[in-house]
Each structure stands twice: as C-alpha cells, then as structure tokens.
Amino acid sequence: MQHIIEQYNSVNPVEVKNWFHAGKISDFPTDGGACVKYESRQIAVFHFNRIAKWYACQNLCPHKLEMVLSRGMTGDDQGIPKVACPMHKKTFSLEDGNNLNGDDYKIAVYPVKIEDENVYIGFS
C-alpha cells in the first residue's frame, strides 16, 4: 500500500481568502500545541503565551512523514519561535517554516488571528 502525502504551501497573510474557525482560545494549551483538521489537512496550532503570539503550521513532520508536530516542543532559536519534532528533534521556524538545523526539510506555515476569544487560521 502506497501512502500519498500532500505537499502544502505556506500562506502569506495577504493571500488569505478564507479564515477557518479553529476553536476558542480556551481549547488550546498555553505555551503548547494542539491539532485541528481543515479539509484534508492536519494543522498544528501553537499559543506562545509568554510573547502573546499564535502560530499555525502543517502537523506533518516532513522528515519522518508522521502527524506529530502539534506534540512537539516549542521554544525559540535566537528569537525565532520554533517547534521541535518529537520524533527526531529537528526544529522548524514557526514564522517562515524553515528548518533551523540546516536541512532541506521545510514546513508550511499559516497566519493566525484572534477575534472575540476565537482562533482563526488563514488559508488561500
């Protein structure tokens, strides 16, 4: 059986055509991640309470092809918010999706907005 993995592209805030309601702020852990589903995609959503920012990216680890990034460790690398894959600890920027370990693997990132205690993720 062959698995087909869809490749997703990052969405720039100016490209947003649809704001998907991902849930209430209270549905997400503080300083951690959770996974939501949008169409056929699994999206990892992170709330960095200490800097009052939200981030969203694909949940798929591009290295091991497992849906695990929402369970990754969060932090920063020289001020860049990041998530580390819980399987192999490779780290990715939550701002632009770049691999912070210098590897070719990259992740798709999506804009997040908060309105009236609701979390929205932008898609094109």
Buried (B, 14 or more C-beta within 10 A) or exposed (E): EEEEEEEBEBBEEEEBEEBBEBBEEEEBEEEBBBBBEBEEBBBBBBBBEEEEBBBBBBBBBBBBEBBBBBBBEBEBEEEBBBBBBBBEEBBBBBBEBBBBBEEEBBBBBBBBEEEEEBBBBBBE
